[in-house]
Amino acid sequence: MTIQSTTHLNFRGDARAALSFYQSVFGGHQIVVSYKDAGQVQDPAEADQVMWGQVAADNGFRVMAYDVPSRMGWNPGDIPFFVSVRGNAADEITGYWEKLVDGATIVQPLAPSGWSPLYGMLKDRFGVTWVLDVESAYAA
């Protein structure tokens, strides 16, 4: 079993540009999934914005990002990032979730999603937002 902890940055319309910049700085490969790609468009003006993006380099650099939809409140001082823990085993991710949930506010219950066999989000008792999920291959 393995896991990774990855900083997940939140933007309002600038995630694609930020990921391109980080790739230019650190190298690696960029993957971007728009709201349109994922069939999750709620505002047509945001269809091409980033629902999920990542830059990963062989040197170990990894960052994730997305564009917070306009229907959600967003202030860079309120939720500037998530800590994302991604693993390849559901039981391992569930174990971490069960420990983090103590005193937490659940944002999205840990459950299967359209993009992962298991996905959940919570704000822990210290105010840190965590995203936990089981890695799955993306089929564009």
matplotlib code that plots the C-alpha trace (Angstrom):
import matplotlib.pyplot as plt

x = [0.0, 1.2, -0.2, 0.8, 0.1, -0.3, -1.0, -4.3, -4.6, -7.9, -8.4, -11.2, -10.6, -6.7, -6.0, -5.1, -2.6, -1.2, -0.6, 1.1, 3.4, 4.2, 5.0, 7.3, 9.1, 9.3, 8.9, 6.8, 3.5, 0.3, -3.2, -6.3, -9.9, -12.4, -16.0, -17.1, -14.8, -16.3, -19.9, -20.2, -21.1, -23.4, -22.5, -21.8, -19.3, -17.2, -17.4, -13.7, -12.4, -10.5, -12.4, -9.3, -5.7, -2.3, 1.4, 3.6, 7.3, 9.9, 11.7, 8.9, 7.1, 3.4, 0.6, -3.1, -5.5, -9.0, -11.2, -13.8, -17.2, -18.9, -21.8, -19.4, -18.0, -14.2, -11.7, -8.0, -7.7, -10.5, -9.6, -6.4, -5.6, -6.6, -4.4, -5.0, -4.3, -4.5, -3.9, -4.4, -6.3, -9.8, -9.2, -6.2, -7.9, -11.0, -8.7, -7.2, -10.7, -12.0, -9.1, -9.4, -13.2, -12.9, -14.0, -14.3, -17.0, -17.8, -18.0, -18.5, -19.0, -16.5, -18.2, -17.9, -17.9, -18.0, -14.2, -13.0, -14.0, -13.9, -13.8, -14.5, -13.7, -13.7, -12.5, -10.6, -10.8, -7.9, -9.6, -7.6, -9.5, -8.6, -9.5, -9.1, -9.6, -8.6, -6.6, -8.2, -7.2, -8.7, -10.2, -10.6]
y = [0.0, 3.5, 7.0, 10.5, 13.9, 16.6, 20.3, 21.1, 24.8, 26.6, 29.4, 31.3, 30.9, 30.8, 27.2, 26.3, 29.2, 28.4, 24.7, 25.7, 28.0, 25.3, 22.9, 25.4, 25.9, 22.2, 20.2, 17.1, 16.3, 18.2, 16.8, 19.0, 18.0, 20.7, 20.8, 20.1, 17.1, 15.6, 16.4, 18.6, 22.0, 24.1, 27.5, 27.5, 30.3, 28.0, 24.9, 25.2, 25.9, 23.3, 20.8, 18.8, 19.4, 18.2, 18.7, 15.7, 15.5, 12.7, 14.9, 14.4, 17.7, 17.3, 19.9, 19.8, 22.7, 23.5, 26.5, 27.1, 27.4, 30.8, 29.2, 28.5, 31.2, 31.6, 33.9, 33.1, 33.7, 31.2, 28.1, 28.7, 25.0, 21.4, 18.6, 15.8, 12.2, 9.7, 6.0, 2.8, 0.9, 1.7, 0.2, 2.3, 5.5, 4.6, 4.1, 7.6, 9.1, 7.4, 9.1, 12.5, 12.7, 12.9, 16.5, 17.3, 18.9, 16.6, 18.5, 15.5, 12.0, 9.3, 7.4, 6.3, 9.2, 9.7, 10.0, 7.7, 4.5, 6.4, 10.1, 12.4, 15.9, 17.2, 20.2, 18.9, 20.2, 22.5, 24.1, 22.2, 20.9, 17.4, 15.5, 11.7, 9.4, 6.2, 6.7, 5.6, 5.9, 8.8, 7.8, 11.0]
z = [0.0, -0.8, -0.3, -1.4, 0.2, -2.4, -2.0, -3.8, -4.7, -5.3, -7.8, -9.4, -13.1, -13.1, -12.3, -15.9, -16.2, -12.7, -13.6, -16.9, -14.9, -12.3, -15.1, -16.7, -13.4, -12.2, -15.4, -15.5, -17.0, -16.8, -16.7, -16.8, -16.7, -17.3, -15.9, -19.5, -19.8, -16.6, -17.5, -14.5, -16.1, -13.9, -15.3, -19.1, -18.6, -16.5, -18.7, -19.7, -16.2, -14.3, -12.3, -11.6, -12.7, -11.7, -12.5, -11.5, -12.2, -11.9, -9.4, -6.9, -7.4, -7.4, -7.2, -7.8, -8.6, -9.5, -10.2, -7.5, -9.2, -8.8, -7.0, -4.1, -1.9, -2.3, -0.7, -1.0, 2.8, 3.6, 1.7, -0.2, -0.4, 0.4, 1.6, -0.8, 0.3, -2.6, -2.2, -4.2, -1.5, -0.3, 3.2, 3.8, 2.7, 4.8, 7.8, 7.4, 6.9, 10.1, 12.1, 10.5, 10.9, 14.7, 15.5, 11.8, 9.6, 6.7, 3.4, 1.2, 2.8, 1.9, -0.9, -4.5, -7.0, -10.8, -10.9, -8.0, -6.4, -3.1, -2.5, 0.5, 1.8, 5.4, 7.4, 10.4, 13.9, 13.1, 10.1, 7.5, 4.5, 3.5, 0.3, 0.4, -2.5, -4.2, -7.3, -10.6, -14.2, -16.1, -19.5, -21.5]

ax = plt.figure().add_subplot(projection="3d")
ax.plot(x, y, z, "-o")
ax.set_aspect("equal")
plt.show()
